[in-house]
Amino acid sequence: MVLNYIWIAFFLVAFLVAAGKSLFEGDIEIWSRIMGSSFTSAANAFEIALGLTGVLSLWMGLMKIGERAGVIQMFGRLISPLFSRLFPGIPKGHPAMGSIFMNVSANMLGLDNAATPLGLKAMQEMQELNKRKDTATDAMLMFLILNASGLCFIPIGIMMYRAQAGAANPTDVFLPILLATFISTFVGIVAMCLKQGIRLWDKVMVAWLGGLAAVVSGIVWVFSSMSKEDVELYSGFIANFMLFGVIMLFICSGLRRKVNMYDAFIEGAKEGFRTAVMIIPYLVAILVAIGMFRASGAMDVITDVMMSCAGFIGMDADWIEALPTAIMKPLSGSGSRGLMVDLMNLHGADAFVSRVSAAIQGSTDTTFYILAVYFGSVGVVKTRYAVPYALLADVVGSVSGIVAAYIFFH
């Protein structure tokens, strides 16, 4: 229901802002830009789904091999102590536990293309347990928070964009991003646990969350002592080696169990193709609304108001030019990425506002894209409180990114 109102609001706000510009500024071409953006966004939505088809077919095919070889179930048992508490509605040993683990692991390694099909697989397995097929379960909501908060240990993409923009040290945003994304994920999990009545002071929860905090601290310590070349080299190596290692684990386990892996792969790949087709309407709906909102200039209005407010109360306004990245981040990954790159081109990759934008970009994932794709893939239309809690993680991540940038760079 919340997503429905937000979707309608995009169109209404875009219309009101465009009407205001036509009446008071004489900008009558804005209507052409808005309608043009609707066609472009619809085409982009189809292209995204088309691009996902191959990746989905590949990874869902591999996941089917892992499932028949028993590896997914093994992963499920491995993280069962924690996930049985975060996802009490999923029975112990259910394949969904393994798929969730794989998805979260891929996200943590910055492997977006691998994380999405793994997440879709997890959603399909959770949907099998769902008694009300059109309504999100508690487990689905917790899973969406884990994805929207976007915990990522290795932000390879952002470091690559900084290198292309001529940054003296492309990896210097690594630590601010790690801190921001960890804080947003931690807050998202805690908030969802409180909402769903999950005991936070359970010894297993404390041990796992404390252990995760220790891992983050260790990564910060290790990478802070490396050169920028070593950070780029080893972060990419670790992520891709672990991913290929999982593939080999699937294949070796399949050989041991004498699984017909080719047939299993084809079966899973067909599921991936069907999933890619199913999400097209959901992507068109959300991306067209966001595109028209941007084209109307509503985003610029929000930024101008924030600049005025900061000036009025005497707040440091060095970060405000990065605000559009924070606002766009939940709406469009490519849009927020484009805003980040635009700031780098305008001010230089090493300017403070460019670093703030990079920290915000890496702090969380694209909330509305995730909601549209994941819920759309299983036909869930009643998302309950997914939107406000995901946006809470977005706000916390953006604020944490700004604060971390001030700590490290200002």
C-alpha positions in Angstrom: 0.0 0.0 0.0 2.8 2.4 0.9 4.6 1.7 -2.4 1.3 2.5 -4.2 1.1 5.9 -2.6 4.7 6.7 -3.3 4.3 5.6 -6.9 1.3 8.0 -7.3 3.2 10.8 -5.6 6.0 10.6 -8.1 3.6 11.5 -10.9 1.7 14.1 -8.9 4.8 15.9 -7.7 6.3 15.8 -11.2 3.1 17.3 -12.7 2.9 20.1 -10.0 6.5 21.1 -10.4 6.2 21.1 -14.2 3.0 23.2 -14.1 4.8 25.7 -11.8 7.7 26.0 -14.1 5.4 26.5 -17.1 3.4 29.2 -15.3 6.1 31.1 -13.5 9.2 30.5 -15.7 7.6 30.1 -19.1 9.3 26.7 -19.5 6.8 24.9 -21.8 9.4 22.5 -23.2 9.4 20.7 -19.8 6.4 18.7 -20.8 8.3 17.3 -23.8 11.2 16.4 -21.5 9.0 14.6 -19.0 7.2 12.6 -21.6 10.4 11.9 -23.4 11.8 10.6 -20.1 8.8 8.3 -19.7 9.6 6.6 -23.0 13.3 6.4 -22.3 12.7 5.0 -18.8 10.3 2.3 -20.1 12.9 1.3 -22.7 15.6 1.2 -20.0 13.4 -1.0 -17.8 13.1 -3.5 -20.6 16.9 -3.3 -21.3 17.6 -4.0 -17.7 15.4 -7.0 -17.6 16.8 -8.2 -20.9 20.3 -7.8 -19.5 19.3 -9.7 -16.4 18.1 -12.6 -18.5 21.5 -14.0 -19.2 22.8 -13.5 -15.7 19.7 -14.9 -14.1 19.8 -18.0 -16.4 23.4 -18.5 -15.5 23.2 -18.2 -11.8 19.8 -19.9 -11.3 21.2 -22.8 -13.4 24.2 -23.0 -11.1 22.0 -22.7 -8.0 19.9 -25.6 -9.2 23.1 -27.7 -9.4 24.1 -26.6 -5.9 20.6 -27.5 -4.7 20.7 -31.0 -6.1 24.2 -31.5 -4.9 23.2 -30.6 -1.4 25.5 -27.5 -1.1 22.7 -25.0 -0.7 21.3 -27.1 2.2 24.8 -27.2 3.7 25.1 -23.4 3.6 21.6 -23.3 5.2 22.8 -25.4 8.1 26.0 -23.4 8.4 24.2 -20.1 9.1 21.2 -21.7 10.7 22.0 -20.5 14.3 21.7 -16.8 13.2 19.2 -17.0 10.4 16.8 -19.2 12.4 16.5 -16.2 14.7 16.3 -13.6 12.0 14.0 -15.7 9.9 11.9 -17.7 12.4 9.2 -18.4 9.8 11.6 -20.5 7.7 12.1 -24.1 8.8 15.6 -25.2 9.7 17.3 -26.9 6.8 15.0 -25.3 4.2 16.8 -24.4 0.9 15.8 -20.7 1.3 18.4 -20.4 4.1 21.2 -21.4 1.8 20.0 -19.1 -1.0 19.7 -16.2 1.5 23.3 -16.9 2.7 24.6 -16.9 -0.9 22.8 -13.7 -1.8 24.1 -11.8 1.3 27.6 -13.2 0.7 27.6 -12.0 -2.9 26.4 -8.5 -1.8 29.1 -8.3 0.8 31.7 -9.0 -1.9 30.3 -6.3 -4.2 29.1 -8.9 -6.8 25.8 -7.2 -7.8 25.3 -9.3 -10.9 25.6 -12.5 -8.9 23.6 -11.3 -5.9 20.4 -10.4 -7.8 19.6 -13.9 -9.2 20.6 -15.5 -5.9 18.2 -13.1 -4.1 15.4 -14.0 -6.6 16.0 -17.6 -5.9 15.6 -17.0 -2.2 12.4 -15.1 -2.7 10.9 -17.9 -4.8 11.8 -20.4 -2.1 10.3 -18.2 0.6 7.2 -17.7 -1.5 6.7 -21.5 -1.4 6.2 -21.1 2.4 3.9 -18.1 2.0 0.2 -18.8 2.8 -1.0 -15.5 1.4 0.8 -15.3 -2.0 0.1 -11.6 -2.6 1.4 -10.4 0.8 5.0 -10.2 2.0 6.0 -12.5 4.9 8.1 -11.4 7.9 11.0 -13.4 6.4 10.7 -11.6 3.1 10.7 -8.2 4.8 13.9 -9.1 6.8 15.5 -10.3 3.6 14.6 -7.1 1.8 16.1 -5.0 4.6 19.4 -7.0 4.3 19.5 -6.2 0.6 18.3 -2.6 0.8 20.9 -1.7 3.5 23.4 -3.2 1.1 26.3 -4.3 3.3 29.3 -4.4 1.0 32.9 -5.1 2.1 34.5 -4.4 -1.3 33.0 -1.4 -3.3 34.9 -2.2 -6.5 32.6 -0.2 -8.8 32.9 3.1 -6.9 36.7 2.8 -6.7 36.7 2.1 -10.5 34.7 5.3 -11.2 37.1 7.3 -9.0 40.1 5.9 -10.9 38.5 6.8 -14.2 37.8 10.4 -12.9 41.5 10.8 -12.1 41.5 10.5 -8.3 44.9 10.6 -6.7 43.9 7.7 -4.5 40.8 6.0 -5.8 40.5 3.7 -2.8 40.5 6.4 -0.1 36.7 6.1 0.2 36.9 2.4 1.1 36.9 2.9 4.8 34.1 5.6 4.9 31.9 3.4 2.7 32.6 0.3 4.8 31.6 2.2 8.0 28.5 3.7 6.5 27.2 0.5 4.9 27.8 -1.5 8.2 26.0 1.1 10.2 23.0 1.2 7.8 22.8 -2.6 7.8 23.1 -2.8 11.6 20.4 -0.3 12.2 18.2 -1.9 9.6 18.5 -5.4 11.3 17.9 -3.9 14.8 14.9 -2.0 13.6 13.3 -5.0 11.9 14.0 -7.2 14.9 12.2 -4.7 17.1 9.3 -4.5 14.7 9.0 -8.3 14.4 9.5 -9.1 18.1 12.9 -10.9 17.6 15.0 -11.1 20.7 18.2 -9.0 20.1 19.9 -10.0 23.4 19.9 -13.7 22.4 23.4 -15.0 22.9 23.6 -16.2 19.3 22.5 -12.8 18.0 25.0 -11.0 20.1 27.8 -13.3 19.1 27.1 -13.0 15.3 26.5 -9.3 15.3 29.5 -8.7 17.5 31.5 -11.0 15.3 30.4 -9.0 12.2 31.5 -5.8 13.9 34.9 -7.4 14.7 35.3 -8.5 11.1 34.5 -5.0 9.8 37.0 -3.5 12.3 39.6 -6.1 11.1 39.0 -5.2 7.5 39.3 -1.5 8.2 42.6 -2.2 10.0 44.1 -4.4 7.3 43.2 -2.3 4.3 44.1 0.9 6.0 47.7 -0.3 6.1 47.8 -1.2 2.4 48.7 0.9 -0.6 46.0 1.9 -3.0 47.3 -0.6 -5.6 47.2 -3.5 -3.2 43.6 -2.6 -2.1 42.4 -2.7 -5.7 44.4 -5.9 -6.4 43.4 -7.9 -3.4 39.8 -6.8 -3.0 39.1 -7.9 -6.6 41.0 -11.1 -6.2 39.3 -12.1 -3.0 35.8 -11.4 -4.3 36.2 -13.2 -7.6 38.2 -16.1 -6.2 35.5 -16.8 -3.6 32.8 -16.7 -6.2 34.5 -19.1 -8.6 35.3 -21.3 -5.6 31.6 -21.6 -4.9 31.0 -22.6 -8.5 33.7 -25.3 -8.2 32.1 -26.5 -4.9 28.8 -26.9 -6.7 30.4 -28.9 -9.5 32.6 -31.1 -7.3 29.6 -31.9 -5.0 27.5 -32.7 -8.1 30.1 -35.1 -9.3 30.3 -36.8 -5.9 26.5 -37.2 -5.8 26.4 -38.2 -9.5 24.0 -35.4 -10.4 23.2 -34.8 -14.0 24.5 -31.3 -13.9 23.7 -30.3 -17.5 20.0 -31.1 -17.1 20.0 -29.4 -13.7 21.6 -26.3 -15.1 19.1 -26.1 -18.0 16.1 -26.5 -15.6 17.4 -23.7 -13.4 18.2 -21.5 -16.4 14.6 -21.8 -17.7 13.4 -20.6 -14.3 15.8 -17.6 -14.6 14.4 -16.7 -18.0 10.8 -16.9 -16.7 11.7 -14.7 -13.7 13.4 -12.1 -16.0 10.2 -11.8 -18.1 8.0 -11.5 -14.9 9.8 -8.5 -13.5 9.5 -6.3 -16.6 6.1 -4.7 -15.7 7.3 -3.9 -12.2 10.5 -2.3 -13.5 8.6 -0.3 -16.1 6.2 1.0 -13.4 8.9 2.2 -11.0 11.5 3.5 -13.4 9.0 5.5 -15.5 7.7 7.2 -12.3 11.2 8.0 -11.2 12.3 9.2 -14.6 9.4 11.6 -14.9 10.1 12.9 -11.3 13.7 13.6 -12.3 12.8 15.3 -15.6 10.3 17.6 -14.0 13.1 19.2 -11.9 11.6 18.1 -8.6 14.9 16.8 -7.5 16.5 20.3 -8.1 13.8 21.9 -6.1 14.5 19.7 -3.1 18.2 20.4 -3.3 17.6 24.2 -3.5 15.4 24.1 -0.4 18.0 22.2 1.5 20.7 24.7 0.5 18.5 27.5 1.7 17.7 25.8 5.0 21.4 25.1 5.7 22.3 28.7 5.0 19.6 30.0 7.2 20.6 28.0 10.3 24.3 28.5 9.6 25.1 24.8 8.9 28.2 23.7 7.0 26.8 23.3 3.5 29.8 21.6 1.9 28.0 18.3 1.7 24.7 19.6 0.2 25.7 19.3 -3.4 25.9 15.6 -2.8 22.4 15.5 -1.5 20.8 14.6 -4.9 22.9 11.4 -4.8 21.4 10.5 -1.4 17.8 11.3 -2.7 18.3 9.4 -5.9 20.0 6.4 -4.3 16.8 4.6 -3.2 15.2 5.4 -6.5 17.7 4.6 -9.2 21.1 3.0 -9.0 22.2 4.3 -12.4 20.7 7.7 -11.6 22.6 8.1 -8.4 25.8 6.8 -10.0 25.4 9.4 -12.8 25.0 12.1 -10.2 28.2 10.9 -8.4 30.2 10.9 -11.7 28.8 14.3 -12.6 30.1 15.8 -9.3 33.5 14.2 -10.0 33.6 15.7 -13.5 32.5 19.1 -12.2 34.6 19.5 -9.0 37.3 16.8 -9.5 37.3 13.3 -8.0 39.3 14.4 -4.9 37.0 17.3 -4.0 35.2 16.9 -0.7 31.7 16.9 -2.2 32.8 14.1 -4.6 34.1 12.0 -1.8 30.8 12.6 0.2 28.8 11.5 -2.9 30.9 8.3 -3.2 30.4 7.5 0.5 26.7 7.9 0.1 26.6 5.9 -3.1 28.3 2.9 -1.4 26.3 3.1 1.9 23.1 1.3 0.7 21.5 -0.4 -2.3 18.7 0.8 -4.6 15.6 0.3 -2.4 12.8 0.7 -5.0 14.6 -1.3 -7.6 15.0 -4.1 -5.1 11.4 -3.9 -4.0 10.2 -3.9 -7.6 12.4 -6.8 -8.8 12.2 -9.0 -5.7 8.5 -8.7 -4.9 7.6 -8.6 -8.6 9.4 -11.9 -9.2 7.0 -13.7 -6.9 3.9 -11.6 -7.5 3.8 -10.0 -4.0 1.8 -6.7 -4.2 1.2 -6.1 -0.4 4.6 -5.1 0.8 3.4 -4.1 4.4 6.1 -2.0 6.1 9.0 -2.8 3.7 9.2 0.7 2.3 9.5 2.8 5.6 12.1 0.4 7.1 14.1 0.2 3.9 14.1 4.0 3.7 15.2 4.2 7.3 18.3 2.2 6.3 18.8 4.5 3.4 18.6 7.7 5.6 20.9 6.2 8.2 23.4 5.1 5.4 23.4 8.5 3.8 23.9 10.3 7.1 26.6 7.8 8.1 28.3 8.4 4.7 28.3 12.1 5.2 29.6 11.9 8.8 32.3 9.4 7.8 33.4 11.7 4.9 33.8 14.6 7.4 35.8 12.4 9.7 38.2 11.2 7.1 38.4 14.1 4.6 37.2 17.4 6.0 
